[in-house]
């Protein structure tokens, strides 16, 4: 009996956007409207993706998480480590950012390109154009990123990975500050707009950890970006 109307259209659009149009994820969400209002459904999407769907599907396709478990189990140990580490990025990432965050030891950054490429081949990471025409940017579909981040939380590596993520974006903000006042201002505005979710995530982590000096420095370096 569900129908799209003026009151729920915006919420339904937000659900579809969060699920990035993934058919199985949409099917699992749609099944819940029998007993959940769209607004409540939007608030509980992470839990919905772990709930059961159509029983006539193979077990690995009955929940979104089961489908991702199937793909995750096929990864090598190194690929699993890279996959859960990349879940720290909000709104996508560049290869230089991934090299800093994923590399466990100095000098091992070169392996990151291969690992990211393997995850792209397995459709767990997407490659697309970045703010500059000659750059490549990578991202996970949001349901996949939530699954990846859950594995990161369970691994015990969360704080180390989030600290490296925060350090990288602190450095990016520091590099951007003089660029925002020069001839490359438009380029830096594009870069910072593209990385805004990551910068916010870095700020959130630093504030949670009480690293107010580092968080304040990011704010000082970005004030002109936010003002513009």
Order of alpha helices (4+ residues) and beta strands (2+ residues): alpha-alpha-alpha-alpha-alpha-alpha-beta-alpha-alpha-beta-beta-alpha-alpha-alpha-alpha-alpha
